[in-house]
Amino acid sequence: MRKHPRIPLLKELPLIIWLVLLWGALWQDFSLGNLVFGAIIAFVVTNIFYLPPVDLSGRFNIFYAAGFGIRFLWKLVVASVHVLWLATVQGPRIKNAVVAVKLRSHSDLLVTATGHALSLIPGSLVVEVDRSTSTLYLHCLGVDTQEAAEKVRSDVRATESWLIRVMGTKEELALVRAEQKDLRELREREVSR
């Protein structure tokens, strides 16, 4: 007897496609026979081992995805140089901090994508996720002042903003655009003073 609701195949399809691609990558064989066998295994696994469905927004912006990729690579290079500098110049005197950052999105997919993107950049690591409040707790190198912690929070929210532009819901996208508009207006007022 089934203890969980049946998920429609159309909603399950992105997960199955991902598992099939992962199967091909693990075996390093993308032949038709191997992918069909991977699809059968993926279908069986998704029906035996229940996972709650990932709610997708239904939108994906390829241009922002390319921009996010370029930004990610740039951050990767800059952070690598910064960590090298911290290790060679400050050595064991580096001060670290755990910084809490509340995200805008409550989507499991966006919270996970943001956390993984941040953990892949040297110098920070997500040590805890509070799913109920969408808060990430990051261990960060070289954070010894409140200003440095605010810079980390700002960077995390910028990473989340990029991911929202790539695949967030229309409501999340509207929130990001409204925040940007408010920020521009604030800067214009400061410049005009």
MARBA-3410 file (N, C-alpha, C, O; in Angstrom, 1 decimal):
193
0.8,-1.2,0.0,0.0,0.0,0.0,0.9,1.2,0.0,1.8,1.4,0.8 ~ 0.6,2.2,-0.9,1.4,3.4,-1.1,1.1,4.4,0.1,-0.1,4.6,0.4 ~ 2.1,4.9,0.7,1.9,5.8,1.8,2.1,7.3,1.4,1.9,8.2,2.3 ~ 2.5,7.6,0.2,2.6,8.9,-0.3,1.8,9.2,-1.5,1.6,8.2,-2.3 ~ 1.5,10.4,-1.8,0.7,10.7,-2.9,1.4,10.5,-4.2,2.6,10.7,-4.3
0.7,10.1,-5.3,1.3,9.9,-6.6,1.6,11.2,-7.2,0.8,12.1,-7.3 ~ 2.9,11.4,-7.6,3.3,12.6,-8.3,3.1,12.4,-9.8,3.6,11.4,-10.3 ~ 2.5,13.4,-10.5,2.3,13.3,-11.9,3.7,13.2,-12.6,4.6,13.9,-12.2 ~ 3.7,12.4,-13.7,5.0,12.2,-14.4,5.5,13.5,-14.9,6.7,13.7,-15.0 ~ 4.7,14.4,-15.4,5.1,15.7,-15.9,5.9,16.5,-14.9,6.8,17.2,-15.2
5.4,16.5,-13.6,6.1,17.2,-12.5,7.4,16.5,-12.1,8.3,17.1,-11.7 ~ 7.4,15.2,-12.3,8.6,14.4,-11.9,9.6,14.4,-13.0,10.8,14.0,-12.8 ~ 9.2,14.8,-14.2,10.1,14.6,-15.4,11.5,15.4,-15.3,12.5,14.8,-15.6 ~ 11.5,16.6,-14.7,12.9,17.2,-14.6,13.8,16.4,-13.7,15.0,16.3,-14.0 ~ 13.3,15.8,-12.6,14.1,15.0,-11.7,14.6,13.7,-12.5,15.8,13.4,-12.4
13.7,13.1,-13.2,14.1,11.9,-14.0,15.1,12.2,-15.0,16.1,11.5,-15.2 ~ 15.0,13.3,-15.7,16.0,13.7,-16.7,17.3,14.0,-16.1,18.3,13.5,-16.6 ~ 17.3,14.7,-14.9,18.5,14.9,-14.2,19.2,13.6,-13.8,20.4,13.5,-13.9 ~ 18.4,12.7,-13.3,19.0,11.4,-12.8,19.5,10.6,-14.0,20.6,9.9,-13.9 ~ 18.9,10.7,-15.2,19.4,10.0,-16.4,20.7,10.6,-16.8,21.7,9.9,-17.1
20.8,11.9,-16.8,22.1,12.6,-17.2,23.2,12.2,-16.2,24.3,12.0,-16.6 ~ 22.8,12.2,-14.9,23.8,11.8,-13.9,24.2,10.4,-14.1,25.4,10.1,-13.9 ~ 23.3,9.5,-14.4,23.6,8.1,-14.7,24.6,8.0,-15.8,25.6,7.3,-15.7 ~ 24.4,8.7,-16.9,25.3,8.7,-18.1,26.6,9.3,-17.7,27.7,8.7,-18.1 ~ 26.7,10.3,-16.9,27.9,10.9,-16.5,28.7,10.0,-15.6,30.0,9.9,-15.7
28.0,9.3,-14.7,28.7,8.4,-13.8,29.4,7.2,-14.5,30.5,6.8,-14.2 ~ 28.6,6.7,-15.5,29.1,5.6,-16.3,30.0,6.1,-17.5,30.7,5.3,-18.1 ~ 30.0,7.4,-17.7,30.8,8.0,-18.8,30.4,7.3,-20.1,31.2,7.0,-21.0 ~ 29.1,7.1,-20.3,28.5,6.4,-21.4,27.1,7.0,-21.7,26.2,6.8,-21.0 ~ 27.0,7.8,-22.8,25.8,8.4,-23.1,25.1,7.7,-24.4,24.4,8.4,-25.1
25.4,6.4,-24.5,24.7,5.7,-25.6,23.2,5.5,-25.3,22.8,5.6,-24.1 ~ 22.5,5.3,-26.3,21.0,5.2,-26.2,20.6,4.1,-25.2,19.7,4.3,-24.3 ~ 21.3,2.9,-25.3,20.9,1.8,-24.4,21.2,2.1,-23.0,20.4,1.8,-22.1 ~ 22.3,2.8,-22.7,22.7,3.1,-21.3,21.7,4.2,-20.7,21.3,4.1,-19.6 ~ 21.3,5.2,-21.6,20.4,6.2,-21.1,19.0,5.6,-20.9,18.3,6.0,-20.0
18.5,4.7,-21.7,17.2,4.0,-21.5,17.3,3.3,-20.2,16.3,3.3,-19.4 ~ 18.3,2.5,-20.0,18.4,1.8,-18.8,18.5,2.7,-17.6,17.8,2.4,-16.5 ~ 19.2,3.8,-17.7,19.2,4.9,-16.6,17.8,5.4,-16.4,17.5,5.7,-15.3 ~ 17.0,5.6,-17.5,15.7,6.2,-17.3,14.8,5.2,-16.6,14.0,5.6,-15.7 ~ 14.9,3.9,-16.8,14.2,2.9,-16.1,14.5,2.9,-14.6,13.7,2.8,-13.8
15.8,2.9,-14.4,16.3,3.0,-13.0,15.8,4.2,-12.3,15.3,4.2,-11.1 ~ 15.9,5.4,-13.0,15.4,6.7,-12.4,13.9,6.6,-12.1,13.5,7.1,-11.0 ~ 13.1,6.0,-13.0,11.7,5.9,-12.7,11.4,5.0,-11.5,10.6,5.4,-10.7 ~ 12.1,3.9,-11.4,11.9,3.0,-10.3,12.3,3.7,-9.0,11.6,3.6,-8.0 ~ 13.5,4.3,-9.0,14.0,5.0,-7.8,13.1,6.1,-7.3,12.8,6.2,-6.1
12.6,6.9,-8.3,11.7,8.0,-7.9,10.3,7.5,-7.4,9.6,8.2,-6.6 ~ 10.0,6.3,-7.7,8.7,5.8,-7.2,8.8,4.9,-6.0,7.9,4.8,-5.2 ~ 10.0,4.4,-5.7,10.2,3.6,-4.5,10.7,4.5,-3.3,10.2,4.4,-2.2 ~ 11.6,5.4,-3.6,12.2,6.3,-2.6,11.5,7.7,-2.8,11.9,8.5,-3.6 ~ 10.5,7.9,-2.0,9.7,9.1,-2.1,10.5,10.3,-1.7,11.0,10.4,-0.6
10.5,11.3,-2.5,10.9,12.7,-2.2,9.8,13.6,-2.5,9.1,13.5,-3.5 ~ 9.6,14.6,-1.7,8.6,15.6,-2.0,9.0,16.3,-3.3,10.2,16.5,-3.6 ~ 8.0,16.6,-4.1,8.3,17.2,-5.4,8.9,18.6,-5.3,8.6,19.4,-4.4 ~ 9.9,18.9,-6.2,10.5,20.2,-6.2,9.6,21.1,-7.0,9.3,20.8,-8.2 ~ 9.1,22.2,-6.4,8.3,23.1,-7.1,9.1,24.0,-8.0,9.9,24.8,-7.5
8.9,23.9,-9.3,9.6,24.7,-10.2,8.8,25.9,-10.6,7.6,25.9,-10.6 ~ 9.4,27.0,-10.9,8.7,28.3,-11.2,8.1,28.3,-12.6,7.2,29.0,-12.8 ~ 8.6,27.4,-13.4,8.1,27.4,-14.8,8.8,28.4,-15.7,8.4,28.6,-16.9 ~ 9.8,29.1,-15.2,10.6,30.0,-16.0,12.1,29.8,-15.8,12.5,29.4,-14.8 ~ 12.8,30.0,-16.9,14.3,29.9,-16.9,14.8,30.9,-17.9,14.5,30.8,-19.1
15.6,31.9,-17.4,16.2,32.9,-18.3,17.6,32.6,-18.6,18.5,32.6,-17.8 ~ 17.8,32.2,-19.9,19.2,31.8,-20.3,20.2,32.9,-20.3,21.4,32.6,-20.0 ~ 19.7,34.1,-20.5,20.7,35.3,-20.5,21.2,35.5,-19.1,22.4,35.8,-18.9 ~ 20.3,35.5,-18.1,20.7,35.7,-16.7,21.5,34.5,-16.2,22.4,34.6,-15.4 ~ 21.2,33.3,-16.8,22.0,32.1,-16.4,23.4,32.3,-16.9,24.4,31.9,-16.2
23.6,32.8,-18.1,25.0,33.1,-18.6,25.7,34.1,-17.8,26.8,34.0,-17.5 ~ 24.9,35.2,-17.4,25.5,36.2,-16.6,25.9,35.7,-15.2,26.9,36.1,-14.7 ~ 25.0,34.8,-14.6,25.3,34.2,-13.4,26.6,33.4,-13.5,27.4,33.4,-12.6 ~ 26.7,32.6,-14.6,27.9,31.8,-14.8,29.2,32.6,-14.8,30.2,32.3,-14.2 ~ 29.1,33.8,-15.6,30.3,34.7,-15.6,30.6,35.3,-14.3,31.8,35.3,-13.9
29.5,35.7,-13.6,29.7,36.3,-12.2,30.3,35.2,-11.3,31.2,35.6,-10.5 ~ 29.8,34.0,-11.4,30.3,32.9,-10.5,31.8,32.7,-10.8,32.6,32.6,-9.8 ~ 32.2,32.6,-12.0,33.6,32.4,-12.3,34.5,33.5,-11.9,35.6,33.3,-11.3 ~ 34.0,34.8,-12.0,34.7,35.9,-11.5,34.9,35.9,-10.0,36.0,36.1,-9.5 ~ 33.8,35.6,-9.3,33.9,35.5,-7.8,34.8,34.3,-7.4,35.5,34.5,-6.4
34.8,33.3,-8.2,35.7,32.1,-7.9,37.2,32.6,-8.0,38.0,32.2,-7.1 ~ 37.5,33.3,-9.0,38.9,33.8,-9.2,39.3,34.8,-8.1,40.3,34.6,-7.4 ~ 38.4,35.8,-7.9,38.7,36.8,-6.9,38.8,36.2,-5.5,39.7,36.5,-4.7 ~ 37.9,35.3,-5.1,37.9,34.6,-3.8,39.2,33.8,-3.6,39.8,33.7,-2.5 ~ 39.6,33.1,-4.7,40.8,32.2,-4.6,42.0,33.1,-4.3,42.9,32.7,-3.5
42.1,34.2,-5.0,43.3,35.1,-4.8,43.2,35.7,-3.4,44.2,35.8,-2.7 ~ 42.0,36.0,-2.9,41.8,36.6,-1.6,42.2,35.6,-0.5,42.9,35.9,0.5 ~ 41.8,34.3,-0.7,42.1,33.3,0.3,43.7,33.0,0.3,44.2,32.8,1.4 ~ 44.3,33.1,-0.9,45.7,32.9,-1.0,46.4,34.1,-0.2,47.3,33.8,0.6 ~ 45.9,35.3,-0.4,46.5,36.4,0.3,46.3,36.3,1.8,47.3,36.6,2.6
45.1,35.9,2.3,44.9,35.7,3.7,45.8,34.7,4.3,46.4,34.8,5.4 ~ 46.0,33.6,3.5,46.8,32.5,4.0,48.3,32.8,4.1,49.0,32.5,5.0 ~ 48.8,33.6,3.1,50.2,33.9,3.1,50.6,35.1,3.9,51.6,35.2,4.5 ~ 49.7,36.1,4.0,50.0,37.3,4.7,49.6,37.2,6.2,50.4,37.5,7.1 ~ 48.3,36.8,6.5,47.8,36.8,7.9,48.0,35.4,8.5,48.2,35.4,9.8
48.1,34.4,7.8,48.3,33.1,8.3,47.3,32.7,9.4,46.1,32.8,9.3 ~ 47.8,32.2,10.6,47.0,31.8,11.6,46.2,32.9,12.4,45.4,32.6,13.2 ~ 46.5,34.1,12.1,45.9,35.3,12.7,44.5,35.6,12.1,43.9,36.6,12.5 ~ 44.1,34.9,11.1,42.9,35.2,10.4,41.7,35.0,11.4,41.6,34.1,12.1 ~ 40.8,36.0,11.3,39.6,36.0,12.2,38.5,35.6,11.3,38.3,36.0,10.2
37.7,34.6,11.8,36.5,34.1,11.0,35.2,34.4,11.8,35.2,34.8,12.9 ~ 34.2,34.2,11.1,32.9,34.4,11.7,31.8,33.5,11.0,32.0,33.1,9.9 ~ 30.8,33.3,11.8,29.6,32.6,11.2,28.6,33.7,11.0,28.2,34.4,12.0 ~ 28.2,33.9,9.8,27.3,35.0,9.4,25.9,34.4,9.0,25.8,33.5,8.1 ~ 24.8,34.9,9.6,23.5,34.5,9.2,22.9,35.4,8.2,23.0,36.7,8.3
22.3,34.8,7.1,21.8,35.6,6.0,20.4,35.1,5.8,20.2,33.9,5.4 ~ 19.4,36.0,5.9,18.0,35.6,5.6,17.7,35.9,4.2,17.9,37.0,3.7 ~ 17.3,34.8,3.4,17.1,35.0,2.0,15.6,35.4,1.8,14.8,35.3,2.6 ~ 15.4,35.9,0.5,14.1,36.4,0.1,13.2,35.2,-0.2,12.0,35.1,0.2 ~ 13.8,34.2,-0.9,13.0,33.1,-1.4,12.8,32.0,-0.3,13.7,31.7,0.5
11.7,31.4,-0.3,11.4,30.2,0.5,11.4,28.9,-0.3,11.0,27.9,0.2 ~ 11.8,29.0,-1.6,11.8,27.8,-2.4,13.0,27.0,-2.1,14.1,27.5,-2.0 ~ 12.8,25.7,-1.8,13.9,24.8,-1.5,14.9,24.8,-2.6,16.1,24.7,-2.3 ~ 14.5,24.8,-3.9,15.4,24.8,-5.0,16.3,26.1,-4.9,17.5,25.9,-5.1 ~ 15.8,27.2,-4.7,16.6,28.5,-4.7,17.5,28.5,-3.5,18.6,29.0,-3.6
17.0,28.1,-2.4,17.8,28.1,-1.2,19.0,27.2,-1.3,20.1,27.5,-1.0 ~ 18.7,26.0,-1.9,19.8,25.0,-2.1,20.8,25.5,-3.2,22.0,25.4,-3.0 ~ 20.3,26.0,-4.3,21.2,26.5,-5.3,22.0,27.7,-4.8,23.2,27.7,-5.1 ~ 21.5,28.6,-4.0,22.2,29.7,-3.4,23.3,29.1,-2.5,24.5,29.5,-2.5 ~ 22.9,28.2,-1.6,23.9,27.6,-0.7,25.0,26.9,-1.4,26.2,27.0,-1.0
24.7,26.1,-2.4,25.8,25.4,-3.2,26.7,26.4,-3.9,27.9,26.2,-3.9 ~ 26.1,27.4,-4.5,26.9,28.4,-5.2,27.9,29.1,-4.3,29.1,29.3,-4.6 ~ 27.4,29.4,-3.1,28.3,30.0,-2.1,29.3,29.1,-1.5,30.5,29.5,-1.3 ~ 29.0,27.8,-1.3,30.0,26.9,-0.8,31.1,26.5,-1.8,32.2,26.2,-1.4 ~ 30.8,26.7,-3.1,31.8,26.4,-4.1,32.8,27.5,-4.2,33.9,27.3,-4.8
32.5,28.7,-3.7,33.5,29.8,-3.8,34.4,29.7,-2.5,33.9,29.7,-1.4 ~ 35.7,29.7,-2.7,36.6,29.6,-1.6,36.4,30.8,-0.6,36.1,31.9,-0.9 ~ 36.6,30.4,0.7,36.5,31.4,1.8,35.2,31.4,2.5,35.1,32.0,3.6 ~ 34.2,30.7,2.0,32.9,30.6,2.7,32.4,29.2,2.6,32.6,28.5,1.6 ~ 31.6,28.8,3.6,31.0,27.5,3.6,29.7,27.5,4.3,29.6,28.1,5.4
28.6,27.0,3.7,27.3,27.0,4.4,27.4,25.9,5.5,27.6,24.7,5.1 ~ 27.2,26.2,6.7,27.3,25.3,7.8,25.9,24.9,8.3,25.8,23.8,9.0 ~ 24.9,25.7,8.1,23.6,25.3,8.5,22.6,26.1,7.6,22.8,27.2,7.1 ~ 21.4,25.4,7.5,20.3,26.0,6.7,19.1,25.9,7.6,18.7,24.8,8.0 ~ 18.4,27.0,7.9,17.2,27.0,8.6,16.1,27.1,7.6,15.8,28.2,7.1
15.5,26.0,7.3,14.5,25.9,6.2,13.2,26.7,6.5,12.6,27.2,5.6 ~ 12.9,26.7,7.8,11.6,27.4,8.1,11.7,28.9,7.9,10.7,29.5,7.6 ~ 12.9,29.5,8.0,13.0,30.9,7.8,13.9,31.3,6.6,14.1,32.5,6.3 ~ 14.3,30.3,5.9,15.2,30.5,4.7,16.4,31.3,5.1,16.8,32.2,4.4 ~ 17.1,30.9,6.1,18.3,31.5,6.6,19.5,30.6,6.4,19.5,29.4,6.8
20.5,31.1,5.8,21.8,30.4,5.6,22.8,30.9,6.7,22.8,32.1,7.0 ~ 23.5,30.0,7.3,24.6,30.3,8.2,25.9,29.9,7.5,26.1,28.8,7.2 ~ 26.7,30.9,7.3,28.0,30.7,6.5,29.2,30.9,7.4,29.2,31.9,8.2 ~ 30.1,30.0,7.4,31.4,30.3,8.0,32.3,31.0,7.0,32.5,30.5,5.9 ~ 32.8,32.2,7.3,33.5,33.0,6.4,34.9,33.3,6.9,35.0,33.7,8.1
35.9,33.3,6.0,37.2,33.7,6.4,37.4,35.2,6.3,36.8,35.8,5.5 ~ 38.2,35.7,7.2,38.6,37.1,7.2,37.4,38.1,7.5,37.5,39.2,7.1 ~ 36.5,37.6,8.3,35.4,38.5,8.7,35.6,38.8,10.2,35.4,38.0,11.1 ~ 36.0,40.1,10.4,36.3,40.5,11.8,35.6,41.7,12.2,35.8,42.2,13.4 ~ 34.8,42.3,11.4,34.1,43.5,11.7,32.6,43.4,11.3,32.3,42.5,10.5
31.8,44.2,11.8,30.4,44.2,11.4,30.2,44.6,9.9,29.4,44.1,9.2 ~ 31.1,45.5,9.4,31.1,45.9,8.0,31.4,44.8,7.1,30.8,44.6,6.1 ~ 32.4,43.9,7.5,32.7,42.8,6.7,31.6,41.8,6.7,31.3,41.1,5.7 ~ 30.9,41.6,7.8,29.7,40.7,7.9,28.6,41.2,7.0,27.9,40.5,6.3 ~ 28.4,42.5,7.0,27.4,43.1,6.1,27.7,43.0,4.6,26.9,42.8,3.8
29.0,43.0,4.3,29.5,42.8,2.9,29.2,41.4,2.5,28.8,41.1,1.4 ~ 29.4,40.4,3.4,29.0,39.0,3.1,27.5,38.9,2.9,27.1,38.2,1.9 ~ 26.7,39.5,3.7,25.3,39.4,3.6,24.8,40.0,2.2,24.0,39.4,1.5 ~ 25.4,41.1,1.9,25.1,41.8,0.6,25.5,40.9,-0.6,24.7,40.8,-1.5 ~ 26.6,40.2,-0.5,27.1,39.4,-1.6,26.2,38.1,-1.7,25.9,37.7,-2.8
25.8,37.6,-0.5,24.9,36.4,-0.6,23.5,36.8,-1.2,23.0,36.0,-2.0 ~ 23.0,37.9,-0.8,21.7,38.4,-1.4,21.9,38.7,-2.9,20.9,38.5,-3.6 ~ 23.0,39.2,-3.3,23.3,39.4,-4.7,23.3,38.1,-5.5,22.7,38.0,-6.6 ~ 23.9,37.1,-4.9,23.9,35.7,-5.5,22.5,35.2,-5.6,22.1,34.7,-6.7 ~ 21.7,35.4,-4.6,20.3,34.9,-4.6,19.5,35.7,-5.7,18.7,35.1,-6.3
19.8,37.0,-5.8,19.1,37.8,-6.8,19.4,37.3,-8.2,18.5,37.2,-9.0 ~ 20.6,37.0,-8.5,20.9,36.4,-9.8,20.2,35.1,-10.0,19.6,34.9,-11.1 ~ 20.1,34.2,-9.0,19.4,33.0,-9.2,17.9,33.2,-9.3,17.3,32.4,-10.0 ~ 17.4,34.2,-8.6,16.0,34.5,-8.8,15.7,35.0,-10.2,14.7,34.6,-10.8 ~ 16.6,35.8,-10.8,16.4,36.2,-12.1,16.5,35.1,-13.1,15.9,35.1,-14.2
17.3,34.1,-12.8,17.5,32.9,-13.6,16.2,32.0,-13.6,15.7,31.6,-14.6 ~ 15.8,31.7,-12.4,14.7,30.6,-12.3,13.7,30.9,-11.1,13.0,29.9,-10.8 ~ 13.6,32.1,-10.6,12.7,32.3,-9.5,11.3,32.5,-10.0,11.0,32.6,-11.2 ~ 10.3,32.6,-9.1,8.9,32.8,-9.5,8.8,34.3,-9.9,9.7,35.1,-9.7 ~ 7.7,34.6,-10.5,7.4,36.0,-11.0,7.3,36.9,-9.7,7.7,38.1,-9.8
6.7,36.4,-8.6,6.6,37.2,-7.4,8.0,37.5,-6.9,8.3,38.7,-6.5 ~ 8.9,36.5,-6.8,10.3,36.8,-6.3,11.0,37.8,-7.2,11.7,38.6,-6.8 ~ 10.8,37.6,-8.5,11.4,38.5,-9.5,10.9,39.9,-9.3,11.7,40.9,-9.4 ~ 9.7,40.1,-9.1,9.1,41.4,-8.8,9.7,42.0,-7.6,10.0,43.2,-7.5 ~ 9.9,41.2,-6.5,10.5,41.7,-5.3,11.9,42.2,-5.5,12.3,43.2,-5.0
12.7,41.4,-6.3,14.1,41.8,-6.6,14.1,43.1,-7.4,14.9,44.0,-7.1 ~ 13.2,43.2,-8.4,13.2,44.4,-9.2,12.8,45.6,-8.3,13.3,46.7,-8.5 ~ 11.8,45.5,-7.4,11.4,46.6,-6.6,12.5,47.0,-5.6,12.7,48.2,-5.4 ~ 13.2,46.0,-5.1,14.4,46.4,-4.2,15.4,47.2,-5.0,16.0,48.1,-4.5 ~ 15.7,46.7,-6.2,16.7,47.4,-7.1,16.2,48.8,-7.4,17.0,49.8,-7.4
15.0,49.0,-7.7,14.4,50.3,-8.0,14.6,51.2,-6.8,15.0,52.4,-6.9 ~ 14.2,50.7,-5.6,14.4,51.5,-4.3,15.8,51.9,-4.1,16.1,53.0,-3.7 ~ 16.7,51.0,-4.3,18.1,51.2,-4.1,18.6,52.3,-5.1,19.4,53.2,-4.7 ~ 18.2,52.2,-6.4,18.6,53.3,-7.4,18.1,54.6,-6.9,18.8,55.6,-7.0 ~ 16.8,54.7,-6.5,16.2,56.0,-6.1,17.0,56.5,-4.9,17.2,57.7,-4.8
17.4,55.7,-3.9,18.1,56.1,-2.8,19.5,56.7,-3.2,19.9,57.7,-2.7 ~ 20.2,56.0,-4.1,21.5,56.5,-4.6,21.3,57.8,-5.3,22.1,58.7,-5.1 ~ 20.3,57.9,-6.1,20.0,59.2,-6.8,19.8,60.4,-5.8,20.3,61.5,-6.1 ~ 19.1,60.1,-4.8,18.8,61.1,-3.8,20.1,61.5,-3.1,20.4,62.7,-2.8 ~ 21.0,60.5,-2.8,22.3,60.8,-2.1,23.2,61.6,-3.0,23.9,62.5,-2.6
23.2,61.3,-4.3,24.0,62.0,-5.3,23.5,63.5,-5.5,24.3,64.4,-5.6 ~ 22.2,63.7,-5.4,21.6,65.0,-5.6,21.8,65.9,-4.4,21.6,67.1,-4.5 ~ 22.2,65.4,-3.3,22.4,66.2,-2.1,23.6,67.0,-2.1,23.9,67.8,-1.2
END
